[in-house]
Amino acid sequence: MTPDPVHVTPPVFSIAGMTKIYRTGEIEVRALNGVDLVLQAGEMAVLLGPSGSGKSTLLNIVGGLDRPTSGSVKFRGRELSGASDRELTAYRRDHVGFVFQFYNLIPSLTARENVALITEVARHPMKPADALALVGLESRMNHFPAQLSGGEQQRVAIARAIAKNPEVLLCDEPTGALDSATGIIVLDALARVNEETGATTAIITHNAGIRKIAHRVFSFHDGRIVSQEVNENRIKPSEVTW
């Protein structure tokens, strides 16, 4: 008698042979050139490399903001590369949280109100106060962005991203506009969110010091992943050397 096959949960992301080509007239820019990548549930990954190496292009594609020119991009076994605009909108709304280098907060709204904008459209949201507490801002939720430091504003942006309870948190240079001390506070917030919510977290950076907080590090160069590193002994954000 043949045993039943073992059920294996598919990876959160499975990318194979992905390319992205931008064309302007006769000029062709190959932003991604045959990328293979797998991200598992709950892991924190750092995408490391210089500007122009393809990191942000990859993040935009897995986040449903752009499409590849060729190759396969699967989210939990579901192909994204051929999804319609409506399907990608639903995917972003229901599954993905974004954190960018610049905070994009609404100046006339308090921290809590900025987070509440997301919870009003999410399927299974956190309470805004709970999301802000998770990033250490429970005492600042009634402050406006102008009353917050850069690091506090970025943590509001993180709270806004996680308040929808996303399965995936995509962070593009989240410490790029911050000094080292403030950046470490933001990294600590991201690490805490990853650990407590289980959101698969990808952090883009050109700062090599950050790589040791991740489970895995993918190094990019000229549109390719040139190496992959597993951190057997991860460090805390407070131990990062900037």
C-alpha positions as CSV (number, residue, x, y, z in Angstrom):
1,M,0.0,0.0,0.0
2,T,1.4,3.4,-1.0
3,P,1.6,5.8,1.9
4,D,-0.2,9.1,1.6
5,P,2.1,12.0,0.5
6,V,3.3,14.2,3.3
7,H,1.6,17.6,3.2
8,V,4.2,20.4,2.9
9,T,3.3,24.0,3.4
10,P,4.5,25.9,0.3
11,P,6.9,28.8,0.9
12,V,5.5,32.3,1.2
13,F,7.4,33.3,-1.9
14,S,8.9,31.2,-4.6
15,I,10.6,33.0,-7.4
16,A,12.2,31.3,-10.4
17,G,14.0,32.9,-13.4
18,M,12.6,36.3,-12.8
19,T,13.7,39.1,-15.1
20,K,12.6,42.7,-15.3
21,I,13.6,44.9,-18.3
22,Y,12.8,48.6,-18.6
23,R,12.9,50.0,-22.1
24,T,13.0,53.7,-23.1
25,G,13.2,54.0,-26.9
26,E,16.2,51.9,-27.9
27,I,17.7,51.9,-24.4
28,E,17.2,48.7,-22.4
29,V,17.9,48.4,-18.7
30,R,17.9,44.9,-17.2
31,A,17.0,45.6,-13.6
32,L,16.7,41.9,-12.7
33,N,18.4,39.1,-14.6
34,G,17.3,35.6,-13.8
35,V,16.6,35.8,-10.0
36,D,15.7,32.6,-8.0
37,L,14.5,33.2,-4.4
38,V,12.5,31.4,-1.8
39,L,11.2,33.0,1.4
40,Q,9.7,30.8,4.2
41,A,6.9,31.7,6.6
42,G,8.0,33.8,9.5
43,E,11.6,34.4,8.4
44,M,13.4,37.7,8.4
45,A,15.5,38.3,5.2
46,V,17.9,41.1,4.4
47,L,18.4,42.0,0.7
48,L,21.8,43.6,0.6
49,G,23.5,45.5,-2.2
50,P,24.4,48.8,-3.7
51,S,21.9,51.2,-5.4
52,G,20.8,49.9,-8.8
53,S,21.5,46.3,-8.0
54,G,17.8,45.2,-8.3
55,K,16.7,45.0,-4.7
56,S,13.8,47.5,-4.9
57,T,12.6,46.2,-8.2
58,L,12.3,42.7,-6.7
59,L,10.5,44.1,-3.6
60,N,8.0,46.0,-5.9
61,I,7.3,42.8,-7.8
62,V,6.7,40.5,-4.8
63,G,4.6,43.3,-3.2
64,G,2.4,43.4,-6.3
65,L,3.3,46.9,-7.3
66,D,5.0,45.8,-10.5
67,R,5.1,42.8,-12.8
68,P,8.2,40.8,-14.0
69,T,9.1,40.8,-17.7
70,S,9.5,37.0,-17.5
71,G,9.8,34.2,-14.9
72,S,7.6,32.9,-12.1
73,V,6.6,34.6,-8.9
74,K,4.4,32.6,-6.5
75,F,2.8,33.7,-3.2
76,R,1.9,30.6,-1.2
77,G,1.8,28.6,-4.4
78,R,-0.4,31.1,-6.3
79,E,1.1,32.6,-9.4
80,L,1.3,36.4,-9.2
81,S,3.0,37.2,-12.5
82,G,-0.1,36.8,-14.5
83,A,-2.5,38.4,-12.0
84,S,-4.9,41.2,-13.1
85,D,-4.7,44.7,-11.7
86,R,-7.8,43.9,-9.5
87,E,-6.2,40.7,-8.2
88,L,-3.0,42.5,-7.3
89,T,-4.9,45.3,-5.5
90,A,-6.6,42.7,-3.4
91,Y,-3.3,40.9,-2.8
92,R,-1.6,44.1,-1.6
93,R,-4.6,45.0,0.6
94,D,-5.1,41.6,2.2
95,H,-1.6,40.2,2.6
96,V,1.2,42.8,2.3
97,G,2.5,45.7,4.5
98,F,5.0,48.2,3.2
99,V,7.5,50.4,5.0
100,F,9.5,52.9,2.9
101,Q,12.5,55.1,3.6
102,F,10.2,58.1,3.9
103,Y,7.3,57.8,6.3
104,N,4.5,59.3,4.2
105,L,2.4,60.1,7.2
106,I,-0.5,62.6,6.9
107,P,0.6,65.7,8.9
108,S,-2.9,66.7,10.0
109,L,-3.6,63.3,11.6
110,T,-2.3,61.9,14.9
111,A,-0.2,58.8,15.1
112,R,-3.3,56.7,16.0
113,E,-5.3,58.3,13.2
114,N,-2.6,57.6,10.6
115,V,-2.7,53.9,11.7
116,A,-6.5,53.8,11.7
117,L,-6.5,54.7,8.0
118,I,-5.3,51.2,7.3
119,T,-7.4,49.4,9.9
120,E,-10.6,50.8,8.3
121,V,-10.0,48.9,5.1
122,A,-8.3,45.7,6.4
123,R,-10.1,42.4,6.7
124,H,-8.7,41.4,10.2
125,P,-7.0,44.5,11.6
126,M,-5.3,45.1,14.9
127,K,-6.5,48.0,17.0
128,P,-4.4,51.0,16.1
129,A,-3.4,51.3,19.8
130,D,-2.2,47.7,19.8
131,A,-0.1,48.2,16.7
132,L,1.5,51.4,18.1
133,A,2.2,49.6,21.4
134,L,4.0,46.8,19.5
135,V,6.5,49.4,18.2
136,G,6.8,51.1,21.6
137,L,4.7,54.2,20.9
138,E,1.8,53.7,23.2
139,S,2.5,57.0,24.9
140,R,2.8,59.0,21.7
141,M,-0.3,57.9,19.8
142,N,-2.1,61.2,20.2
143,H,0.9,63.2,18.8
144,F,1.0,64.6,15.3
145,P,3.9,63.8,13.0
146,A,5.5,67.2,13.5
147,Q,5.7,66.4,17.2
148,L,7.6,63.2,16.6
149,S,11.2,62.5,15.9
150,G,12.2,60.8,12.6
151,G,12.6,57.4,14.3
152,E,9.2,57.8,15.9
153,Q,7.6,58.7,12.6
154,Q,9.1,55.6,11.0
155,R,7.8,53.5,13.8
156,V,4.3,54.9,13.2
157,A,4.8,53.9,9.6
158,I,5.7,50.4,10.7
159,A,2.6,50.3,13.0
160,R,0.5,51.4,10.1
161,A,1.9,48.6,7.9
162,I,1.4,45.9,10.5
163,A,-2.0,47.0,11.7
164,K,-3.7,45.1,8.9
165,N,-2.1,41.9,10.2
166,P,-0.2,41.2,7.0
167,E,1.5,37.9,6.2
168,V,4.3,39.8,4.6
169,L,6.2,43.0,5.6
170,L,8.3,44.6,2.9
171,C,10.7,47.3,4.0
172,D,12.7,49.4,1.5
173,E,15.6,51.2,3.2
174,P,13.6,51.7,6.5
175,T,16.7,53.2,8.3
176,G,18.1,55.0,5.2
177,A,17.1,58.5,6.5
178,L,18.0,57.9,10.1
179,D,21.2,58.2,12.3
180,S,22.6,55.0,13.8
181,A,21.0,55.3,17.2
182,T,17.6,55.9,15.8
183,G,18.0,53.3,13.1
184,I,18.7,50.7,15.7
185,I,15.5,51.5,17.5
186,V,13.6,51.1,14.2
187,L,15.4,47.7,13.6
188,D,14.4,46.6,17.0
189,A,10.8,47.4,16.3
190,L,11.0,45.4,13.0
191,A,12.6,42.5,14.8
192,R,9.9,42.5,17.5
193,V,7.1,42.6,14.9
194,N,8.7,39.7,13.0
195,E,8.9,37.7,16.2
196,E,5.5,38.5,17.7
197,T,3.3,38.5,14.6
198,G,5.2,35.9,12.4
199,A,5.1,38.1,9.4
200,T,7.6,37.1,6.8
201,T,9.9,40.2,6.7
202,A,12.2,41.4,3.9
203,I,14.4,44.4,4.6
204,I,16.3,46.2,1.7
205,T,19.5,47.9,2.8
206,H,22.9,48.9,1.5
207,N,24.2,48.8,5.1
208,A,26.1,45.6,5.5
209,G,26.0,45.9,9.3
210,I,22.3,45.2,9.4
211,R,22.7,41.7,7.7
212,K,23.4,39.9,11.0
213,I,19.9,40.4,12.5
214,A,18.3,38.4,9.7
215,H,17.8,34.6,9.4
216,R,19.1,34.9,5.8
217,V,20.9,37.4,3.7
218,F,20.7,37.7,-0.1
219,S,23.4,39.8,-1.7
220,F,22.5,41.6,-5.0
221,H,24.8,42.8,-7.8
222,D,23.8,43.9,-11.3
223,G,20.3,42.4,-11.1
224,R,21.4,39.0,-9.8
225,I,21.6,37.3,-6.4
226,V,25.3,36.6,-6.1
227,S,25.4,35.0,-2.7
228,Q,23.1,33.7,0.1
229,E,24.2,33.6,3.7
230,V,22.4,31.8,6.6
231,N,23.0,33.4,10.0
232,E,23.5,30.6,12.5
233,N,24.0,33.1,15.3
234,R,21.8,36.1,14.8
235,I,22.5,39.3,16.7
236,K,20.1,41.7,18.3
237,P,19.6,45.1,16.7
238,S,21.2,46.7,19.7
239,E,24.4,44.9,18.8
240,V,24.5,46.1,15.2
241,T,27.7,48.1,14.2
242,W,26.5,50.9,11.9
